[in-house]
Amino acid sequence: MKMWSGRFRQPLDPEFERWQRSFPFDQQLLTEELAASRAHARALGTAGVLTKVELEQILSGLEYIGKNTDSLLDDDEAEDVHHFVEKQLTAKIGEVGLKLHTGRSRNEQIATDLRLYVRKACDDVQEGITKLVSAILDQAEGAEGAVMPSYTHLQRAEPVLVSHWLLAYCEMLLRDASRFADCRKRLNLCPLGSGAIAGATLVLDRAAIAKELGFDAPTANSLDATSDRDFAMEFAQASSVLAVHLSRWAEEFILFATQEFGFIALPETYSTGSSAMPQKQNPDALELIRGKAARVIAAGQNLLIAAKGLPLAYNKDLQETQEPVFDVAATMRGILPVAAGFMRDVKFKFDAMQRASETGFMNSMAAATYLVRKGVPFRRAHEFVANAVRLCVERKCELADLKLEELQGIAPQFENDFYAGVALKATLDCHDVSGGTATARVRQSVAAMRSRVAALAGEAHACA
């Protein structure tokens, strides 16, 4: 029997009934539905709706459902997860099970279940980010002193420490972690007690319900509580930004693994071969991460569009906000461990990176800085070094290969100490500012990042 069938005299069209059922996918919320039902049952007991014996029967029945999920889920009649629980509970404990729905609505139930689900998903993503950043940081510590080219417009720009490059991804990912923490904080209010739209018809202790479920407080407005899906959109949007960062990371490692760059050796543990070309080692893990970013972004857009035209309060359209959330959560649960595993196993070709850092006039900024320290205005220094670069292009040599008299023919401020000023280490260390690639600064940044990751791990553990 349907939870709402008393008003109707004709059965649903069979095709429509199958089509409108959400149980095939919202059964993923069973754990959350059982937790919320236990909290509601205790509130009914406190309100005097359930006797002590009835409360114990209901709690025992809910526990049975939780322990026997696998054998019970093959249910072709359950309309949704809420109907499933009521149906199974009544089958187990009889008419007492029908009392559980007293003073509540499926509108508030799904709002509560989804908040619990997204809260757990935020915690899972936070944990995944922590492990990934830790793996990147381990590589950054192991790369101390190694040098590579940095790029703008995908053209070589200036040499940087490999550790400095890796720390850039740590910074991205920590920003992502903060977005999920913000999302979790905003969603952590409990809709139970909101009823279908106007609030429960019983005097329920909403604060006690919220506390039992780990929420900070009850929601403030019943219409908003039953129709709000901001938290789902925010989770998907935070996941979209994270997916973009992971896609950028994957793209760069794919490039650096090519023979044209030759900066990294793909780990066999995260690569596949070709069925036609025996020599191939393909970066499939990275390519899938890059590809799945599109899936996450699309799900986020799906949520925004589904909610954009809905009047208050609950509308059946909101059923369409569930699957995108499930898909985003599942995708992120898959991506993050693979990314962390790849990062642990990847090997860097530091010799190739260094060789690439020593050509292509990447010490030009250091050369201009040298002239600035000699009192030359930067615009003039820029012009003088550009002239020197043009001369090198004609001679097919590097700046350090020019003779002093040739340099002084461009600008008299060039002196013998110029050659030390454009050596690789000096080129790095001239960026001696907070956040720069100078050796001492990067060493400090690695240590600071280790502390930040430890703090993030502590926060994730506290949430769990």
Sine and cosine of phi, psi and omega as CSV:
sin_phi,cos_phi,sin_psi,cos_psi,sin_omega,cos_omega
0.00,0.00,0.68,-0.74,0.04,-1.00
-0.94,0.35,0.44,-0.90,0.02,-1.00
-0.94,0.33,-0.21,0.98,-0.11,-0.99
-0.80,-0.60,0.21,0.98,-0.27,-0.96
-0.97,0.23,-0.18,0.98,-0.06,-1.00
-0.86,0.51,-0.51,0.86,-0.03,-1.00
-0.97,0.26,-0.35,0.94,-0.20,-0.98
-0.97,-0.26,0.50,-0.87,0.05,-1.00
-0.93,-0.36,-0.40,0.92,0.00,-1.00
-0.95,-0.32,0.59,-0.81,0.04,-1.00
-0.95,0.30,0.35,-0.94,0.07,-1.00
-0.91,0.41,0.51,-0.86,0.18,-0.98
-0.84,0.54,0.78,-0.63,-0.09,-1.00
-0.83,0.56,-0.64,0.76,-0.01,-1.00
-0.92,0.38,-0.68,0.74,0.05,-1.00
-0.89,0.45,-0.64,0.77,-0.02,-1.00
-0.88,0.48,-0.71,0.70,0.02,-1.00
-0.90,0.44,-0.65,0.76,-0.09,-1.00
-0.92,0.38,-0.59,0.81,-0.11,-0.99
-1.00,0.01,-0.11,0.99,0.01,-1.00
-0.93,0.38,0.68,-0.73,0.06,-1.00
-0.96,-0.28,-0.10,0.99,-0.08,-1.00
-0.86,0.51,-0.56,0.83,0.02,-1.00
-0.83,0.55,-0.45,0.89,0.04,-1.00
-0.91,-0.41,-0.52,0.85,-0.05,-1.00
-0.99,0.15,0.02,1.00,0.15,-0.99
-0.89,0.45,-0.28,0.96,0.10,-0.99
-0.88,0.47,-0.28,0.96,-0.02,-1.00
-1.00,-0.09,0.22,0.98,-0.10,-1.00
-0.87,0.49,-0.69,0.73,0.01,-1.00
-0.85,0.52,-0.70,0.72,0.00,-1.00
-0.93,0.36,-0.63,0.78,0.01,-1.00
-0.90,0.44,-0.65,0.76,0.02,-1.00
-0.92,0.40,-0.66,0.75,0.03,-1.00
-0.89,0.46,-0.72,0.70,0.00,-1.00
-0.91,0.41,-0.59,0.81,0.02,-1.00
-0.92,0.39,-0.61,0.79,0.05,-1.00
-0.89,0.45,-0.69,0.72,0.00,-1.00
-0.90,0.44,-0.66,0.75,0.01,-1.00
-0.91,0.40,-0.65,0.76,0.01,-1.00
-0.87,0.49,-0.68,0.73,0.02,-1.00
-0.90,0.43,-0.60,0.80,0.04,-1.00
-0.91,0.41,-0.61,0.79,0.06,-1.00
-0.91,0.42,-0.59,0.81,0.07,-1.00
-0.90,0.44,-0.70,0.71,0.01,-1.00
-0.90,0.44,-0.56,0.83,-0.01,-1.00
-0.99,0.17,-0.07,1.00,0.04,-1.00
1.00,0.09,0.14,0.99,0.02,-1.00
-0.97,0.23,-0.58,0.82,0.04,-1.00
-0.94,-0.35,0.66,-0.75,0.16,-0.99
-0.97,0.25,0.19,-0.98,0.02,-1.00
-0.87,0.49,-0.65,0.76,0.00,-1.00
-0.91,0.41,-0.69,0.73,0.01,-1.00
-0.89,0.45,-0.66,0.75,0.03,-1.00
-0.88,0.48,-0.69,0.72,0.01,-1.00
-0.90,0.44,-0.61,0.79,0.03,-1.00
-0.89,0.45,-0.72,0.70,-0.02,-1.00
-0.90,0.43,-0.71,0.70,0.01,-1.00
-0.89,0.46,-0.62,0.78,0.04,-1.00
-0.91,0.41,-0.65,0.76,0.02,-1.00
-0.91,0.41,-0.65,0.76,0.04,-1.00
-0.90,0.43,-0.62,0.79,0.04,-1.00
-0.90,0.43,-0.64,0.77,0.03,-1.00
-0.87,0.50,-0.71,0.70,0.00,-1.00
-0.87,0.50,-0.69,0.73,0.00,-1.00
-0.89,0.46,-0.61,0.79,-0.05,-1.00
-0.99,0.16,-0.33,0.95,-0.08,-1.00
-0.87,-0.49,0.51,0.86,-0.08,-1.00
-0.82,0.57,-0.76,0.65,-0.11,-0.99
-0.85,0.53,-0.60,0.80,-0.05,-1.00
-0.99,0.13,-0.24,0.97,-0.08,-1.00
-0.98,-0.21,-0.37,0.93,-0.18,-0.98
-0.93,0.37,-0.31,0.95,0.01,-1.00
-0.97,0.23,0.97,0.25,-0.11,-0.99
-0.81,-0.58,0.94,-0.34,-0.03,-1.00
-1.00,0.06,-0.07,1.00,-0.06,-1.00
-0.97,-0.23,-0.46,0.89,-0.08,-1.00
-0.88,0.48,0.79,-0.62,-0.01,-1.00
-0.96,0.26,-0.66,0.75,0.00,-1.00
-0.45,-0.89,-0.02,-1.00,-0.07,-1.00
-0.90,0.43,-0.50,0.86,0.01,-1.00
-0.94,0.35,-0.71,0.71,0.05,-1.00
-0.89,0.46,-0.65,0.76,0.01,-1.00
-0.85,0.53,-0.74,0.68,-0.04,-1.00
-0.90,0.43,-0.71,0.71,0.01,-1.00
-0.89,0.46,-0.66,0.75,-0.01,-1.00
-0.89,0.45,-0.74,0.67,-0.01,-1.00
-0.93,0.36,-0.60,0.80,0.01,-1.00
-0.91,0.42,-0.69,0.72,0.00,-1.00
-0.92,0.40,-0.61,0.79,0.05,-1.00
-0.89,0.45,-0.52,0.86,-0.05,-1.00
-1.00,0.10,-0.68,0.73,-0.14,-0.99
-0.88,-0.48,0.02,1.00,0.05,-1.00
1.00,0.09,-0.39,-0.92,-0.13,-0.99
-0.85,0.53,-0.45,0.89,0.01,-1.00
-0.84,0.54,-0.53,0.85,-0.01,-1.00
-0.87,0.49,-0.46,0.89,-0.01,-1.00
-0.95,0.32,-0.27,0.96,0.01,-1.00
-0.96,0.27,-0.31,0.95,-0.09,-1.00
-0.89,0.46,-0.50,0.87,-0.06,-1.00
-0.99,0.15,-0.01,1.00,0.02,-1.00
-0.85,0.52,0.78,-0.62,0.11,-0.99
0.97,0.25,0.28,0.96,0.04,-1.00
-0.61,-0.80,0.22,-0.97,-0.03,-1.00
-0.72,-0.69,0.43,-0.90,0.08,-1.00
-0.89,0.45,-0.43,0.90,0.02,-1.00
-0.87,0.50,-0.71,0.70,0.02,-1.00
-0.97,0.23,-0.49,0.87,0.00,-1.00
-0.90,0.44,-0.75,0.67,-0.04,-1.00
-0.93,0.37,-0.58,0.81,0.04,-1.00
-0.89,0.46,-0.63,0.78,0.02,-1.00
-0.95,0.31,-0.72,0.69,-0.02,-1.00
-0.86,0.52,-0.70,0.72,-0.03,-1.00
-0.91,0.41,-0.62,0.79,0.04,-1.00
-0.90,0.44,-0.68,0.73,0.04,-1.00
-0.89,0.46,-0.65,0.76,-0.01,-1.00
-0.91,0.41,-0.73,0.68,-0.03,-1.00
-0.92,0.39,-0.59,0.81,0.05,-1.00
-0.86,0.50,-0.71,0.71,0.04,-1.00
-0.91,0.42,-0.62,0.78,0.01,-1.00
-0.90,0.44,-0.63,0.77,0.08,-1.00
-0.86,0.50,-0.69,0.73,0.02,-1.00
-0.89,0.45,-0.65,0.76,0.01,-1.00
-0.90,0.44,-0.68,0.74,0.01,-1.00
-0.91,0.41,-0.67,0.75,0.04,-1.00
-0.85,0.53,-0.69,0.73,0.02,-1.00
-0.90,0.43,-0.66,0.75,0.03,-1.00
-0.90,0.43,-0.65,0.76,0.05,-1.00
-0.89,0.45,-0.68,0.73,0.00,-1.00
-0.85,0.53,-0.70,0.71,-0.02,-1.00
-0.92,0.38,-0.63,0.78,0.01,-1.00
-0.92,0.39,-0.73,0.69,0.01,-1.00
-0.88,0.47,-0.62,0.78,0.03,-1.00
-0.88,0.47,-0.65,0.76,0.02,-1.00
-0.91,0.40,-0.67,0.75,0.04,-1.00
-0.90,0.44,-0.67,0.74,-0.02,-1.00
-0.91,0.41,-0.60,0.80,0.08,-1.00
-0.86,0.51,-0.68,0.73,0.03,-1.00
-0.92,0.40,-0.62,0.79,0.01,-1.00
-0.90,0.44,-0.64,0.77,0.04,-1.00
-0.92,0.39,-0.62,0.79,0.01,-1.00
-0.95,0.31,-0.28,0.96,-0.04,-1.00
-0.99,-0.15,0.28,0.96,-0.09,-1.00
-0.81,0.58,0.81,-0.59,0.03,-1.00
1.00,0.00,-0.30,0.95,0.00,-1.00
-0.95,0.30,0.58,-0.81,-0.11,-0.99
-0.86,-0.51,0.53,-0.85,0.03,-1.00
-0.55,-0.84,0.29,-0.96,0.13,-0.99
-0.97,0.25,0.56,-0.83,0.26,-0.96
-0.97,-0.23,0.28,-0.96,-0.16,-0.99
-0.74,-0.67,0.63,-0.78,0.33,-0.94
-0.80,-0.60,0.63,-0.78,-0.10,-1.00
0.84,0.54,0.41,0.91,-0.06,-1.00
0.86,0.50,0.41,0.91,0.12,-0.99
-0.91,-0.41,0.58,-0.81,-0.03,-1.00
-0.85,0.53,0.70,-0.71,-0.09,-1.00
-0.89,-0.46,-0.95,0.30,0.02,-1.00
-0.61,-0.79,0.46,-0.89,0.09,-1.00
-0.96,0.29,0.59,-0.80,0.09,-1.00
-0.69,-0.73,0.29,-0.96,0.13,-0.99
-0.95,0.30,0.62,-0.78,0.06,-1.00
-0.83,0.56,-0.62,0.78,0.03,-1.00
-0.87,0.50,-0.63,0.78,0.00,-1.00
-0.90,0.44,-0.68,0.73,0.04,-1.00
-0.88,0.47,-0.72,0.70,-0.01,-1.00
-0.91,0.41,-0.60,0.80,0.02,-1.00
-0.89,0.45,-0.44,0.90,0.05,-1.00
-0.86,0.50,-0.65,0.76,0.03,-1.00
-0.94,0.34,-0.57,0.82,0.08,-1.00
-0.87,0.50,-0.67,0.74,0.01,-1.00
-0.88,0.47,-0.71,0.71,0.04,-1.00
-0.83,0.56,-0.75,0.66,-0.11,-0.99
-0.93,0.35,-0.54,0.84,0.06,-1.00
-0.94,0.35,-0.56,0.83,0.12,-0.99
-0.89,0.46,-0.65,0.76,0.06,-1.00
-0.87,0.50,-0.71,0.71,0.00,-1.00
-0.85,0.52,-0.64,0.77,0.00,-1.00
-0.92,0.39,-0.55,0.84,0.04,-1.00
-0.91,0.41,-0.65,0.76,0.03,-1.00
-0.93,0.37,-0.57,0.82,0.06,-1.00
-0.90,0.44,-0.66,0.75,0.04,-1.00
-0.91,0.42,-0.69,0.73,0.04,-1.00
-0.85,0.52,-0.72,0.70,-0.02,-1.00
-0.88,0.48,-0.66,0.75,-0.02,-1.00
-0.90,0.44,-0.69,0.73,-0.04,-1.00
-0.94,0.34,-0.55,0.84,-0.06,-1.00
-0.99,0.15,-0.20,0.98,-0.22,-0.97
-0.99,0.15,0.80,0.60,0.10,-0.99
-0.81,-0.58,0.57,-0.82,-0.18,-0.98
-0.98,-0.17,0.86,-0.51,0.02,-1.00
-0.97,0.23,-0.29,0.96,-0.06,-1.00
-0.84,0.55,0.70,-0.71,-0.11,-0.99
0.98,-0.19,-0.05,1.00,0.01,-1.00
-1.00,0.09,-0.22,0.98,-0.03,-1.00
0.91,0.41,-0.40,-0.92,0.00,-1.00
-0.96,0.27,-0.57,0.82,-0.05,-1.00
-0.32,-0.95,-0.59,0.81,-0.19,-0.98
-0.96,-0.29,0.01,1.00,-0.06,-1.00
0.94,-0.34,0.39,-0.92,-0.02,-1.00
-0.90,0.45,0.49,-0.87,0.03,-1.00
-1.00,0.00,0.03,1.00,0.07,-1.00
-0.90,-0.44,0.45,-0.90,0.07,-1.00
-0.99,0.14,1.00,-0.03,-0.01,-1.00
-0.99,-0.16,0.56,-0.83,0.05,-1.00
-0.99,0.15,1.00,0.05,-0.07,-1.00
-0.91,0.42,-0.55,0.83,0.00,-1.00
-0.90,0.43,-0.64,0.77,0.01,-1.00
-0.93,0.38,-0.64,0.77,0.04,-1.00
-0.88,0.48,-0.74,0.68,-0.02,-1.00
-0.87,0.49,-0.69,0.72,-0.03,-1.00
-0.89,0.45,-0.69,0.73,-0.01,-1.00
-0.87,0.50,-0.58,0.81,-0.05,-1.00
-1.00,0.00,0.07,1.00,0.06,-1.00
0.99,0.16,0.24,0.97,0.08,-1.00
-0.99,0.13,0.40,-0.92,0.00,-1.00
-0.97,0.25,-0.52,0.86,-0.05,-1.00
-0.16,-0.99,0.18,-0.98,0.14,-0.99
-0.96,0.27,0.38,-0.92,0.14,-0.99
-0.91,0.41,0.39,-0.92,-0.16,-0.99
-1.00,-0.06,-0.35,0.94,-0.10,-1.00
-0.64,-0.77,0.80,-0.60,-0.14,-0.99
-0.93,0.37,-0.61,0.80,0.02,-1.00
-0.90,0.43,-0.71,0.70,0.01,-1.00
-0.90,0.43,-0.67,0.74,-0.10,-1.00
-0.88,0.47,-0.63,0.78,-0.07,-1.00
-0.99,0.16,-0.30,0.95,-0.05,-1.00
-0.91,-0.40,-0.12,0.99,-0.05,-1.00
-0.95,0.31,0.80,-0.60,0.17,-0.99
-0.78,-0.63,0.34,0.94,0.04,-1.00
-0.82,0.57,-0.65,0.76,-0.06,-1.00
-0.89,0.45,-0.58,0.81,0.04,-1.00
-0.93,0.37,-0.69,0.73,0.04,-1.00
-0.89,0.46,-0.68,0.74,-0.04,-1.00
-0.91,0.42,-0.65,0.76,0.06,-1.00
-0.88,0.48,-0.70,0.71,-0.01,-1.00
-0.93,0.38,-0.61,0.79,0.01,-1.00
-0.94,0.35,-0.67,0.75,0.07,-1.00
-0.88,0.48,-0.63,0.77,0.04,-1.00
-0.91,0.41,-0.57,0.82,0.01,-1.00
-0.90,0.43,-0.69,0.73,0.02,-1.00
-0.91,0.42,-0.68,0.73,0.06,-1.00
-0.86,0.50,-0.68,0.73,0.00,-1.00
-0.90,0.44,-0.60,0.80,0.06,-1.00
-0.90,0.44,-0.69,0.72,0.02,-1.00
-0.89,0.46,-0.68,0.74,0.00,-1.00
-0.92,0.38,-0.56,0.83,0.04,-1.00
-0.92,0.38,-0.64,0.76,0.06,-1.00
-0.89,0.45,-0.69,0.73,0.04,-1.00
-0.87,0.49,-0.73,0.68,-0.01,-1.00
-0.89,0.46,-0.68,0.73,-0.01,-1.00
-0.87,0.49,-0.68,0.73,-0.03,-1.00
-0.92,0.38,-0.64,0.77,0.02,-1.00
-0.93,0.36,-0.55,0.83,0.09,-1.00
-0.88,0.47,-0.72,0.69,0.04,-1.00
-0.87,0.49,-0.73,0.68,-0.08,-1.00
-0.94,0.35,-0.30,0.96,0.04,-1.00
-1.00,0.07,-0.18,0.98,0.01,-1.00
-0.94,0.33,0.38,-0.92,0.06,-1.00
-0.90,0.44,-0.45,0.89,0.00,-1.00
-0.90,0.43,-0.57,0.82,0.08,-1.00
-0.99,-0.11,-0.84,0.54,0.04,-1.00
0.93,0.38,0.55,0.83,-0.04,-1.00
-1.00,-0.01,-0.41,0.91,-0.03,-1.00
-0.72,-0.69,0.41,-0.91,0.13,-0.99
-0.96,-0.29,0.87,-0.49,-0.01,-1.00
-0.88,0.47,0.71,-0.71,0.09,-1.00
-0.96,0.29,0.71,-0.70,0.01,-1.00
-0.89,0.45,-0.43,0.90,-0.01,-1.00
-0.92,0.40,-0.31,0.95,-0.02,-1.00
-0.77,-0.63,0.52,0.85,0.02,-1.00
-0.75,-0.66,0.29,-0.96,0.12,-0.99
-0.75,-0.67,0.16,-0.99,0.01,-1.00
-0.95,-0.32,-0.11,-0.99,0.02,-1.00
-0.95,-0.31,0.64,-0.77,0.05,-1.00
-0.97,0.26,-0.25,0.97,-0.04,-1.00
-0.94,-0.34,-0.62,0.78,-0.11,-0.99
-0.95,-0.32,0.96,-0.29,-0.14,-0.99
-0.87,0.48,-0.41,0.91,-0.12,-0.99
-0.99,0.11,-0.19,0.98,-0.22,-0.98
-0.96,0.27,0.63,-0.78,0.24,-0.97
-0.76,-0.65,0.94,-0.34,-0.17,-0.99
-0.97,-0.24,0.60,-0.80,-0.04,-1.00
-1.00,0.10,0.85,0.53,-0.12,-0.99
-0.88,0.48,-0.60,0.80,0.01,-1.00
-0.87,0.50,-0.71,0.70,0.00,-1.00
-0.92,0.40,-0.64,0.77,-0.02,-1.00
-0.92,0.40,-0.60,0.80,0.05,-1.00
-0.93,0.37,-0.63,0.78,0.07,-1.00
-0.87,0.49,-0.72,0.70,0.03,-1.00
-0.88,0.48,-0.66,0.75,-0.02,-1.00
-0.94,0.35,-0.63,0.77,-0.04,-1.00
-0.94,0.33,-0.29,0.96,0.10,-0.99
-0.86,0.52,-0.61,0.79,0.02,-1.00
-0.89,0.46,-0.63,0.78,0.00,-1.00
-0.88,0.47,-0.70,0.71,-0.02,-1.00
-0.92,0.40,-0.71,0.71,0.00,-1.00
-0.88,0.48,-0.67,0.74,0.00,-1.00
-0.89,0.45,-0.64,0.77,0.02,-1.00
-0.89,0.45,-0.63,0.77,0.05,-1.00
-0.88,0.47,-0.66,0.75,0.05,-1.00
-0.92,0.39,-0.59,0.81,0.06,-1.00
-0.83,0.55,-0.72,0.70,-0.02,-1.00
-0.90,0.44,-0.71,0.70,-0.01,-1.00
-0.87,0.49,-0.70,0.71,-0.05,-1.00
-0.94,0.34,-0.61,0.79,0.00,-1.00
-0.88,0.47,-0.54,0.84,-0.10,-1.00
-0.99,-0.11,-0.16,0.99,-0.25,-0.97
-0.92,0.40,-0.46,0.89,-0.10,-1.00
-0.90,-0.44,0.33,0.94,-0.13,-0.99
-1.00,0.00,0.81,-0.59,0.15,-0.99
-0.96,0.26,0.32,-0.95,0.09,-1.00
-0.92,0.40,0.56,-0.83,0.00,1.00
-0.92,-0.40,-1.00,-0.09,-0.05,-1.00
-0.96,0.28,0.66,-0.75,0.16,-0.99
-0.71,-0.70,0.51,-0.86,-0.03,-1.00
-0.87,0.50,-0.38,0.92,0.07,-1.00
-0.80,0.60,-0.51,0.86,-0.06,-1.00
-0.90,0.43,-0.31,0.95,0.12,-0.99
-0.86,0.52,-0.50,0.87,-0.02,-1.00
-0.96,0.26,-0.10,1.00,0.04,-1.00
-1.00,0.05,-0.13,0.99,-0.07,-1.00
-0.98,0.21,-0.79,0.62,-0.09,-1.00
-0.88,0.48,-0.65,0.76,0.08,-1.00
-0.86,0.51,-0.61,0.79,0.03,-1.00
-0.90,0.43,-0.72,0.70,0.02,-1.00
-0.87,0.50,-0.66,0.75,-0.05,-1.00
-0.92,0.39,-0.68,0.73,0.03,-1.00
-0.88,0.48,-0.74,0.68,-0.03,-1.00
-0.88,0.48,-0.70,0.72,-0.01,-1.00
-0.91,0.41,-0.64,0.77,-0.01,-1.00
-0.90,0.43,-0.70,0.72,0.00,-1.00
-0.93,0.38,-0.58,0.82,0.06,-1.00
-0.90,0.44,-0.48,0.88,0.04,-1.00
-0.99,0.14,-0.66,0.75,-0.09,-1.00
-0.92,0.39,-0.76,0.65,-0.20,-0.98
-0.89,0.46,-0.71,0.71,0.04,-1.00
-0.90,0.44,-0.59,0.81,0.03,-1.00
-0.91,0.41,-0.69,0.72,0.01,-1.00
-0.88,0.47,-0.68,0.73,0.00,-1.00
-0.91,0.41,-0.66,0.75,0.03,-1.00
-0.90,0.44,-0.68,0.74,0.06,-1.00
-0.86,0.51,-0.69,0.72,-0.06,-1.00
-0.91,0.41,-0.55,0.84,0.04,-1.00
-0.93,0.37,-0.58,0.81,-0.15,-0.99
-1.00,-0.08,-0.29,0.96,-0.09,-1.00
-0.92,0.39,0.57,-0.82,0.03,-1.00
-0.90,-0.44,0.65,-0.76,0.01,-1.00
-0.98,-0.17,0.63,-0.78,0.05,-1.00
-0.99,-0.13,0.99,0.13,-0.14,-0.99
-0.89,0.45,-0.55,0.83,0.01,-1.00
-0.89,0.45,-0.70,0.71,0.01,-1.00
-0.91,0.42,-0.62,0.78,0.03,-1.00
-0.89,0.46,-0.68,0.73,-0.01,-1.00
-0.92,0.39,-0.67,0.74,0.01,-1.00
-0.86,0.51,-0.64,0.77,0.01,-1.00
-0.93,0.36,-0.35,0.94,-0.02,-1.00
-0.99,0.11,-0.18,0.98,-0.13,-0.99
-0.98,-0.21,0.04,1.00,0.02,-1.00
-0.75,-0.66,0.25,-0.97,0.08,-1.00
1.00,-0.01,0.29,0.96,0.10,-1.00
0.88,0.48,0.54,0.84,0.00,-1.00
-0.96,0.27,-0.07,1.00,0.10,-0.99
-1.00,-0.10,0.27,0.96,-0.04,-1.00
-0.91,0.40,-0.64,0.77,0.05,-1.00
-0.89,0.46,-0.66,0.75,0.05,-1.00
-0.89,0.46,-0.60,0.80,0.03,-1.00
-0.90,0.43,-0.68,0.73,0.04,-1.00
-0.90,0.43,-0.63,0.78,0.03,-1.00
-0.89,0.45,-0.62,0.79,0.07,-1.00
-0.83,0.56,-0.73,0.68,-0.02,-1.00
-0.92,0.38,-0.60,0.80,0.05,-1.00
-0.86,0.51,-0.65,0.76,0.01,-1.00
-0.93,0.36,-0.27,0.96,0.09,-1.00
-1.00,-0.01,0.07,1.00,0.05,-1.00
0.99,-0.12,0.09,1.00,-0.01,-1.00
-0.99,0.13,0.75,-0.66,0.08,-1.00
-0.85,0.53,0.58,-0.81,-0.13,-0.99
-0.85,0.53,-0.66,0.75,-0.02,-1.00
-0.87,0.50,-0.62,0.78,0.07,-1.00
-0.94,0.35,-0.67,0.74,0.01,-1.00
-0.87,0.50,-0.68,0.74,0.03,-1.00
-0.86,0.52,-0.71,0.70,-0.01,-1.00
-0.90,0.43,-0.68,0.73,-0.02,-1.00
-0.90,0.44,-0.70,0.71,-0.01,-1.00
-0.92,0.38,-0.62,0.79,0.06,-1.00
-0.87,0.49,-0.61,0.79,0.06,-1.00
-0.90,0.43,-0.64,0.77,0.03,-1.00
-0.91,0.42,-0.64,0.77,0.03,-1.00
-0.89,0.45,-0.67,0.74,0.01,-1.00
-0.88,0.48,-0.62,0.78,0.05,-1.00
-0.90,0.44,-0.66,0.75,0.02,-1.00
-0.90,0.44,-0.64,0.77,0.02,-1.00
-0.87,0.50,-0.67,0.74,0.03,-1.00
-0.91,0.41,-0.62,0.78,-0.05,-1.00
-1.00,0.07,-0.17,0.98,-0.07,-1.00
0.85,0.53,0.80,0.60,0.02,-1.00
-0.61,-0.79,0.02,-1.00,0.04,-1.00
-0.98,-0.20,0.20,-0.98,-0.03,-1.00
-0.83,0.55,-0.66,0.75,-0.06,-1.00
-0.94,0.34,-0.18,0.98,0.02,-1.00
-1.00,0.05,-0.23,0.97,0.02,-1.00
-0.95,0.32,0.60,-0.80,0.05,-1.00
-0.97,0.24,0.42,-0.91,-0.06,-1.00
-0.86,0.50,-0.64,0.76,-0.02,-1.00
-0.91,0.41,-0.49,0.87,0.07,-1.00
-0.93,0.36,-0.67,0.74,0.04,-1.00
-0.90,0.44,-0.67,0.74,-0.03,-1.00
-0.94,0.34,-0.35,0.94,0.12,-0.99
-0.93,0.36,-0.37,0.93,0.06,-1.00
-1.00,0.01,-0.71,0.70,0.00,-1.00
-0.48,-0.88,0.79,-0.61,-0.04,-1.00
-0.93,0.38,-0.23,0.97,-0.03,-1.00
-0.96,0.26,-0.23,0.97,0.08,-1.00
-0.92,0.40,0.75,-0.67,0.03,-1.00
-0.72,-0.69,-0.01,-1.00,-0.07,-1.00
-0.87,0.50,-0.50,0.87,-0.03,-1.00
-0.96,0.28,-0.04,1.00,0.04,-1.00
-0.86,0.51,-0.64,0.76,-0.10,-0.99
-0.91,0.42,-0.61,0.79,0.08,-1.00
-0.93,0.36,-0.53,0.85,-0.03,-1.00
-0.95,0.33,-0.33,0.94,0.01,-1.00
-0.92,-0.39,0.22,0.98,0.13,-0.99
-0.92,0.39,0.34,-0.94,-0.15,-0.99
-0.85,0.53,-0.74,0.67,-0.03,-1.00
-0.89,0.45,-0.66,0.75,0.02,-1.00
-0.91,0.42,-0.59,0.81,0.03,-1.00
-0.89,0.46,-0.61,0.79,0.09,-1.00
-0.93,0.36,-0.75,0.66,-0.18,-0.98
-0.97,0.23,-0.16,0.99,0.09,-1.00
-0.95,0.31,-0.23,0.97,0.06,-1.00
-1.00,-0.04,0.80,0.60,-0.12,-0.99
-1.00,0.01,0.92,0.39,0.07,-1.00
-0.73,-0.69,0.33,-0.94,0.08,-1.00
-0.85,0.53,0.80,-0.60,-0.04,-1.00
1.00,0.03,-0.03,1.00,0.00,-1.00
-1.00,0.03,0.05,-1.00,-0.10,-1.00
-1.00,-0.10,0.15,0.99,0.08,-1.00
-0.84,0.54,0.59,-0.81,-0.14,-0.99
-0.82,0.58,-0.74,0.67,-0.03,-1.00
-0.91,0.41,-0.62,0.79,-0.01,-1.00
-0.91,0.41,-0.65,0.76,-0.01,-1.00
-0.93,0.37,-0.61,0.79,0.06,-1.00
-0.86,0.50,-0.67,0.74,0.05,-1.00
-0.90,0.43,-0.65,0.76,-0.02,-1.00
-0.91,0.42,-0.63,0.78,0.04,-1.00
-0.89,0.45,-0.70,0.72,0.01,-1.00
-0.90,0.44,-0.67,0.74,0.01,-1.00
-0.91,0.42,-0.63,0.77,0.02,-1.00
-0.90,0.43,-0.61,0.80,0.04,-1.00
-0.87,0.50,-0.66,0.75,0.03,-1.00
-0.91,0.41,-0.65,0.76,-0.01,-1.00
-0.92,0.40,-0.62,0.79,0.03,-1.00
-0.93,0.38,-0.63,0.78,0.05,-1.00
-0.88,0.48,-0.65,0.76,0.02,-1.00
-0.91,0.42,-0.65,0.76,0.03,-1.00
-0.89,0.45,-0.66,0.75,0.04,-1.00
-0.88,0.47,-0.64,0.77,0.04,-1.00
-0.90,0.44,-0.64,0.77,0.03,-1.00
-0.91,0.41,-0.68,0.73,-0.01,-1.00
-0.89,0.45,-0.64,0.77,0.01,-1.00
-0.91,0.41,-0.64,0.77,0.00,-1.00
-0.90,0.43,-0.63,0.77,0.02,-1.00
-0.92,0.40,-0.65,0.76,-0.01,-1.00
-0.91,0.42,0.00,0.00,0.00,0.00
